[in-house]
Amino acid sequence: MKLGISAKLISGFLALAVLAGVVGAVGTVQINVVAKADTYMYEMVTLAIADMGEIAEHFQRIRLNLYRASIATDATMLEDSHKRIEEYKKVIDDSMVSYKKTITTNEDREAAAAIEKALAVYYEDLDVTLVQIKAGKVDLARAQLLGG
């Protein structure tokens, strides 16, 4: 069968249109896949990093205020440090709750449990040290702070 030039042009354009439609459909599907992966990455990875940043920052602030309490020259400075420490502990605890919501692997669950266990031990030592400072046993508290 012999096709005329117009029939060849039309069939060529139709074939090109079908090819463009297939490329467009595949592209749209892949964009949706990437969008879902991006949402997952933000909700489960980026937010977890932010939570860990909050935990690390406020842990350091607790340490700073504990040292500040150990050199407090008056009761107001001591109470202010203690108040801040309690606020920072709450931020850490809230951030741990938020972080645990993003955990997807057993390895991360184990790491979170280890962090919580270490924080519990640290909080106990922290409370003992604060009691020592408030009782006027600053030298003993400083020895505790230095790992004694």
Contacts in CASP RR format, 6 or more apart in sequence:
PFRMAT RR
TARGET T0000
AUTHOR 0000-0000-0000
METHOD contacts of the structure
MODEL  1
MKLGISAKLISGFLALAVLAGVVGAVGTVQINVVAKADTYMYEMVTLAIA
DMGEIAEHFQRIRLNLYRASIATDATMLEDSHKRIEEYKKVIDDSMVSYK
KTITTNEDREAAAAIEKALAVYYEDLDVTLVQIKAGKVDLARAQLLGG
3 11 0 8 1.000
43 102 0 8 1.000
44 102 0 8 1.000
44 104 0 8 1.000
45 102 0 8 1.000
47 98 0 8 1.000
47 102 0 8 1.000
48 99 0 8 1.000
48 102 0 8 1.000
48 103 0 8 1.000
51 95 0 8 1.000
51 96 0 8 1.000
51 98 0 8 1.000
51 99 0 8 1.000
51 102 0 8 1.000
52 95 0 8 1.000
52 99 0 8 1.000
53 95 0 8 1.000
54 91 0 8 1.000
54 92 0 8 1.000
54 95 0 8 1.000
55 92 0 8 1.000
55 95 0 8 1.000
55 96 0 8 1.000
55 99 0 8 1.000
55 115 0 8 1.000
58 88 0 8 1.000
58 89 0 8 1.000
58 91 0 8 1.000
58 92 0 8 1.000
58 95 0 8 1.000
59 88 0 8 1.000
59 92 0 8 1.000
61 84 0 8 1.000
61 88 0 8 1.000
62 85 0 8 1.000
62 88 0 8 1.000
62 89 0 8 1.000
62 92 0 8 1.000
62 126 0 8 1.000
65 81 0 8 1.000
65 82 0 8 1.000
65 84 0 8 1.000
65 85 0 8 1.000
65 88 0 8 1.000
66 81 0 8 1.000
66 85 0 8 1.000
66 126 0 8 1.000
66 129 0 8 1.000
66 130 0 8 1.000
66 145 0 8 1.000
67 145 0 8 1.000
68 77 0 8 1.000
68 81 0 8 1.000
69 77 0 8 1.000
69 78 0 8 1.000
69 81 0 8 1.000
69 82 0 8 1.000
69 85 0 8 1.000
69 130 0 8 1.000
69 133 0 8 1.000
70 129 0 8 1.000
70 133 0 8 1.000
70 138 0 8 1.000
70 141 0 8 1.000
70 142 0 8 1.000
70 145 0 8 1.000
72 78 0 8 1.000
72 81 0 8 1.000
72 133 0 8 1.000
78 133 0 8 1.000
78 134 0 8 1.000
82 130 0 8 1.000
82 134 0 8 1.000
85 126 0 8 1.000
85 130 0 8 1.000
89 123 0 8 1.000
92 119 0 8 1.000
96 112 0 8 1.000
96 115 0 8 1.000
96 116 0 8 1.000
96 119 0 8 1.000
99 112 0 8 1.000
100 112 0 8 1.000
103 109 0 8 1.000
103 112 0 8 1.000
125 144 0 8 1.000
128 144 0 8 1.000
129 141 0 8 1.000
129 144 0 8 1.000
129 145 0 8 1.000
130 141 0 8 1.000
132 138 0 8 1.000
132 140 0 8 1.000
132 141 0 8 1.000
132 144 0 8 1.000
133 141 0 8 1.000
END
